């Protein structure tokens, strides 16, 4: 055959001469019977075949104990593995010649024990509430070798162990270490926990009616009101705790109505159900805000304070019903650029009240200037690290100016409020402004102002002084405010 260049192609067979057939290596069949104490371990044992000298290479074939593997005749390194529960062993048999049919036996010689712990409390199996964990003897901090729930069996090498027995039923918890436990063959042991368990339920009522999710009972060790709590449940819910003496903190919150009752030295055993009556008289005021004689509807915010006007209890929108405990309150209505007050108002029943809004009177605190007389004092120059509530050193001059308001006028009390512009998520701004206001309060207290004269609160971007439309306006909105207590 001639190609386009005039050269002659010859068939490959003619160039190479006659082909020579090569015989493939003969297959061999290898069976390894793996025994432990002379007994075939069956599915618990395996033989893996590797090319001789290549333990890290790919396995050529494998079979379980008694099974046949087919491999080319030759020399192999055979990896024998045994695993029965936590009892495990492996053996390498190197340079094994395998040709034809081969059957060999490998003895593991690893005594295996089966251990079962039944965990009881007052003679009754605790079931899934109890566990036994097995560790090398005397090594409590070592990794666990195996574990089982009460009544469950573990298989592990025969020998001596430390056993960690645990029990957890609700908040009733106990654990115990049992060292130097010897296991051979089949072992079954029983461990008595001996924990008194109480099932306790508090139904919290007001006027004889269960307050349900609005009430909670928190259980503390007797004499330890500061905690930590042992357990808690909502009204009518049940807790399981160790029998004994407790202090119970009963709390109720619904809207702005709240009450707390401590019931000390309560003894619990078995099943206990008790009822706590709050005897809480509630009031449901509705406040309407007006501006220039016109009702603003639900546009204004109505805030409720204790009589001092410093400690905020919560807020609703104007014309919305609030829920509080009957008593005396200071009420503030706010709208952009305006506010109004009702001071020391006695609230009972379902009163309807009106607050007239007036333009917000503010002054800016000036370094070296006279004390402002306005109810609301704007403060600039209190600076923080970016995205943090850490006061920067350059804030010290203005902080000292704020401090002077408290030291020069002993009757001066105020809320320190933090405000941001509208850049960023509203929830983040609210949290950051609250932390920054708290940082200012902390600085003032550390420098001699009584904590009772100061409260702090963050408002985020909810109370801008100007629309957040320019850099200048956003700067104006990023501020600290001082709002005098009981100021009209």
ZADOMI-562511 format. One record per residue (C-alpha): y, z, x; residue in one letter. Coordinates in steps of 0.001 Angstrom, whole numbers, padded with zeros to 6 digits, always signed. Layout:
YZXA
...
# end
This chain:
+000000+000000+000000X
+003404-000997+001382X
+006580+000857+000496X
+010136-000527+000332X
+010635+000004+004069X
+007544-001987+004921X
+005484+001020+005914X
+001896+001353+004812X
+000781+004480+002871X
-002809+005583+003344X
-004561+007848+000861X
-004532+011462+001958X
-008299+011646+002098X
-008365+008820+004574X
-005809+010541+006814X
-007470+013971+006656X
-011063+012912+006791X
-013730+014320+004521X
-013037+017755+002818X
-015176+020737+003755X
-016206+023105+000952X
-015636+026820+001734X
-017770+029494+000173X
-015879+032349-001614X
-016730+035919-000512X
-019666+037261-002451X
-018717+039762-005235X
-019859+043350-004869X
-020289+045940-007624X
-019330+049489-006712X
-020044+052545-008840X
-018825+055989-007848X
-020103+058975-009806X
-017667+061865-009403X
-019138+065302-009917X
-017813+068830-010006X
-020463+071480-009506X
-023031+068700-009748X
-021862+067612-013224X
-020368+064150-013839X
-016672+064626-014633X
-016636+061310-016556X
-013156+060408-017807X
-011554+063146-015692X
-012378+061246-012485X
-011426+057805-011151X
-012162+055664-008096X
-009421+053289-006879X
-010243+050584-004277X
-007736+049533-001595X
-008086+047090+001266X
-009168+049070+004347X
-006131+050432+006169X
-003765+049697+003286X
-003519+052877+001241X
-000015+051937+000149X
-000999+048426-000836X
-001913+047188-004289X
-005124+048530-005760X
-007804+045841-005910X
-009773+047421-008747X
-010625+050814-010200X
-013094+052475-012529X
-013671+055857-014091X
-016545+058015-012898X
-019811+056136-013433X
-018034+052857-014176X
-018515+049722-012076X
-015688+048026-010190X
-016131+044411-008981X
-014558+043616-005644X
-015147+041050-002894X
-017724+042314-000407X
-016053+044021+002527X
-014513+047265+003753X
-012367+049478+001519X
-010503+052748+001439X
-011542+054468-001804X
-009192+056960-003476X
-011108+059469-005600X
-008972+061399-008121X
-009860+064234-010459X
-007681+065784-013157X
-008815+068268-015778X
-005837+070004-017354X
-003899+071521-014444X
-006960+071356-012182X
-006448+068353-009911X
-007826+067085-006603X
-007967+063802-004735X
-010087+062572-001806X
-009724+059498+000402X
-012945+057856+001615X
-011914+055372+004297X
-013739+052331+005660X
-016347+052161+002924X
-018563+049078+003304X
-019292+047585-000075X
-021708+044682-000545X
-024074+043844-003328X
-024561+046726-005726X
-023433+050109-004459X
-023787+053453-006235X
-022468+056590-004624X
-021781+060170-005651X
-018712+062209-004656X
-018615+065971-005237X
-015118+067354-005996X
-016095+071019-005548X
-013151+072408-007533X
-014119+075335-009814X
-012235+075030-013110X
-011384+077910-015441X
-010389+077708-019089X
-007922+080466-020049X
-006760+081401-023547X
-004207+084086-024387X
-003863+085290-027957X
-000455+086935-028370X
-000214+089465-031191X
+002531+091547-032730X
+001190+094619-034489X
-002243+093057-034360X
-001275+089721-035917X
-001434+086467-033938X
+002178+085276-033527X
+001083+081622-033450X
+003740+079199-032184X
+006181+082052-031598X
+004276+083134-028475X
+003531+081325-025225X
+001605+082039-022015X
+002875+080394-018812X
+000687+080414-015700X
+002184+080786-012194X
+000735+081189-008690X
-000030+084873-008313X
+003051+086873-007326X
+005374+083848-007422X
+007432+084328-010577X
+010065+081840-009458X
+007632+079049-008626X
+007130+076091-010971X
+004767+076829-013844X
+001254+075438-013313X
+000505+075114-017030X
+001227+076794-020354X
-000047+077046-023904X
+001032+078593-027176X
-000777+081646-028467X
-004467+080810-028919X
-004221+077538-026998X
-006438+076883-023963X
-005343+075730-020530X
-007662+074373-017816X
-006687+075221-014266X
-008303+075833-010882X
-010268+079078-010877X
-008402+081838-009082X
-005691+084488-009445X
-002457+083933-011382X
+000653+085657-012694X
+000957+085099-016440X
+004345+085145-018164X
+003900+085974-021851X
+006918+085232-024080X
+007647+085907-027738X
+010559+084579-029822X
+010930+085054-033558X
+014508+084482-034688X
+016562+086800-032475X
+013562+089074-031840X
+012608+088259-028248X
+010347+089854-025658X
+008637+088758-022472X
+006236+090403-020093X
+004652+089532-016753X
+000959+090179-016156X
+000183+089760-012460X
-003044+089248-010530X
-005052+087777-013401X
-008378+086315-012221X
-009832+083368-014123X
-013335+081956-013680X
-015288+080040-016275X
-013998+080698-019789X
-011556+083584-020226X
-009985+084779-023492X
-007494+087646-023490X
-005223+089313-026031X
-001696+090602-025363X
+000080+092868-027853X
+003878+092347-027886X
+004765+095411-029968X
+008179+094277-031258X
+009544+095694-034504X
+011084+092811-036476X
+013558+093136-039349X
+014554+090448-041864X
+018122+091256-042893X
+020356+089673-045515X
+023931+090613-046489X
+025367+089330-049749X
+029166+089430-049569X
+030960+089656-052899X
+034516+089767-054150X
+034926+091095-057669X
+031132+091081-057882X
+030855+087338-057177X
+029027+086023-054092X
+031596+084380-051794X
+028794+082199-050312X
+029872+080109-047301X
+033252+081823-047140X
+031645+085075-045971X
+029618+085836-042841X
+027754+088816-041404X
+027597+089096-037589X
+025160+091557-036016X
+026043+093428-032801X
+024136+096098-030857X
+025338+099480-032087X
+028496+100530-030251X
+029218+097073-028840X
+031838+095432-031058X
+032917+093254-028125X
+029551+091520-028200X
+027800+089327-027585X
+026499+088913-031126X
+022740+089201-031624X
+022707+086868-034643X
+024706+085939-037726X
+024320+084399-041171X
+026496+083341-044065X
+026521+085424-047226X
+022991+085609-048624X
+021441+084091-045503X
+018697+085924-043653X
+018440+086769-039957X
+015343+087945-038126X
+016266+090498-035481X
+014531+093315-033596X
+014328+096458-035707X
+016923+099055-034697X
+020553+100114-035079X
+023387+097587-035369X
+027102+097309-036044X
+027697+094595-038658X
+030939+092602-038727X
+031502+091254-042246X
+034173+088549-042419X
+035718+086528-045240X
+038094+083564-045097X
+039238+081313-047902X
+042410+079335-047362X
+044855+081836-045818X
+043081+084837-047338X
+041032+086767-044823X
+039394+090153-044470X
+037166+091840-041906X
+034986+094931-042395X
+032965+096700-039687X
+029889+098587-040921X
+028595+100644-038008X
+025230+102190-037142X
+023117+100265-039636X
+019362+100823-039189X
+017092+097879-039966X
+013318+097635-040210X
+011117+095441-042360X
+012954+093459-045043X
+016520+094593-045809X
+019002+093186-048339X
+022435+094719-048770X
+025624+093906-050645X
+029200+094324-049392X
+032101+094230-051860X
+035399+093011-050363X
+037696+094360-053103X
+040165+091676-052124X
+042970+090883-054578X
+044138+087302-054172X
+047333+085461-055012X
+047843+081731-055504X
+051523+080869-054973X
+053008+077392-055442X
+056266+076656-053619X
+058512+073682-054415X
+061103+072555-051859X
+064444+071080-052909X
+067083+069205-050944X
+070574+068733-052340X
+069238+070064-055632X
+066409+067483-055887X
+062710+068311-055660X
+061227+066634-052555X
+057726+066603-054091X
+054918+066986-051557X
+056954+065819-048564X
+057855+069271-047208X
+055552+071662-045347X
+055281+075243-046643X
+054368+077792-043959X
+053370+081390-044654X
+054091+084187-042164X
+053711+087926-042017X
+056943+089777-042945X
+058293+089469-039369X
+058322+085692-039696X
+056605+085370-036311X
+052881+085366-036990X
+051920+082204-038823X
+049031+082420-041288X
+048770+078783-042311X
+050466+076034-044249X
+050165+073688-047224X
+052366+070890-048508X
+055075+071688-051044X
+053801+071973-054632X
+050270+072628-053362X
+048561+075922-054206X
+048046+078375-051362X
+045480+081189-051369X
+046378+084532-049796X
+045695+088205-050142X
+048261+089900-052361X
+051061+091293-050256X
+054472+090647-048707X
+055142+087411-046812X
+057901+085342-045252X
+057782+081687-046317X
+059347+078718-044541X
+059798+075180-045877X
+060417+072353-043402X
+061259+068686-043675X
+062526+066360-040939X
+065831+067848-039818X
+065866+070569-042504X
+064401+073983-043262X
+064655+076858-045715X
+063347+080449-045907X
+062245+083147-048320X
+062054+086512-046542X
+059792+089450-047436X
+058563+088082-050754X
+055965+090160-052654X
+053248+087778-053901X
+050870+088585-056771X
+049100+086492-059366X
+050096+082793-059495X
+053855+082683-058840X
+055960+079502-058714X
+058777+079688-056155X
+061543+077379-054945X
+063061+077049-051467X
+066277+075116-050892X
+066278+073033-047701X
+069381+073030-045489X
+070133+071012-042358X
+068328+072486-039364X
+070769+074423-037180X
+069860+074004-033539X
+071447+074588-030145X
+070294+073593-026700X
+069782+076317-024113X
+071989+075648-021084X
+071504+076995-017578X
+074205+079620-017024X
+075528+079176-020553X
+076058+081840-023248X
+073120+082868-025486X
+072832+080411-028403X
+073374+081806-031896X
+071361+079191-033816X
+068042+080018-035426X
+066315+077238-033465X
+066982+076819-029742X
+065967+073592-028015X
+064826+074023-024404X
+064631+071241-021813X
+063703+071761-018192X
+060405+073590-018756X
+058106+071101-017028X
+054337+070840-016731X
+051832+068990-014564X
+050813+065657-016096X
+048409+066108-019028X
+048086+069826-018219X
+049488+073158-019369X
+050362+074240-015824X
+054020+075166-015327X
+055679+073362-012444X
+057786+075354-009920X
+060946+073485-010980X
+060607+075183-014402X
+061525+078606-013009X
+065342+078405-013520X
+064997+077541-017222X
+062210+080088-017729X
+064535+082776-016336X
+067232+081611-018758X
+064743+082079-021634X
+063801+085491-020232X
+067468+086514-020355X
+067551+085963-024139X
+064882+088648-024533X
+066252+091089-021955X
+069957+090899-022973X
+069203+091255-026704X
+066427+093848-027331X
+066120+092766-030975X
+065456+089131-030012X
+061994+087963-031110X
+060896+084352-031365X
+058133+081824-031690X
+057711+079615-028616X
+056737+076197-029918X
+055588+073142-027979X
+056442+069573-029047X
+055476+066113-027780X
+056419+062504-028450X
+053979+060224-030290X
+052336+058702-027226X
+048644+059625-027240X
+046220+060774-029911X
+047749+063232-032415X
+044872+065723-032033X
+045218+065652-028249X
+049000+066110-028447X
+048540+069072-030798X
+046069+070770-028449X
+048188+070104-025355X
+051415+071334-026955X
+049654+074514-028114X
+048378+075218-024593X
+051831+074587-023103X
+053558+076917-025569X
+050966+079575-024744X
+051678+079097-021019X
+055376+079824-021599X
+054526+082960-023589X
+052182+084133-020825X
+054944+083681-018214X
+057419+085717-020301X
+054923+088532-020893X
+054040+088622-017188X
+057761+088995-016483X
+058294+091990-018739X
+058673+090818-022356X
+056538+092784-024836X
+053825+090518-026231X
+054654+091676-029786X
+058081+089983-029506X
+056651+086513-028848X
+054245+084182-030603X
+053331+080670-029504X
+052271+077547-031337X
+051934+073830-030658X
+053112+071220-033143X
+052267+068072-031186X
+054246+065090-032467X
+054603+066390-036049X
+058216+067576-035711X
+060269+064956-033890X
+064021+065451-033526X
+064540+061678-033426X
+062422+058578-034140X
+060033+057833-031281X
+061484+054349-030839X
+063220+054614-027454X
+062565+056372-024148X
+065674+058492-024767X
+064402+059656-028158X
+060900+060342-026832X
+062432+062492-024074X
+064362+064412-026731X
+061153+065043-028674X
+059290+066378-025618X
+060600+069911-025645X
+060017+073622-025987X
+061650+075378-028906X
+062494+079008-029544X
+062619+079885-033235X
+064177+083280-033902X
+062318+085675-036175X
+063940+086431-039560X
+066846+084118-038869X
+068716+082558-041813X
# end
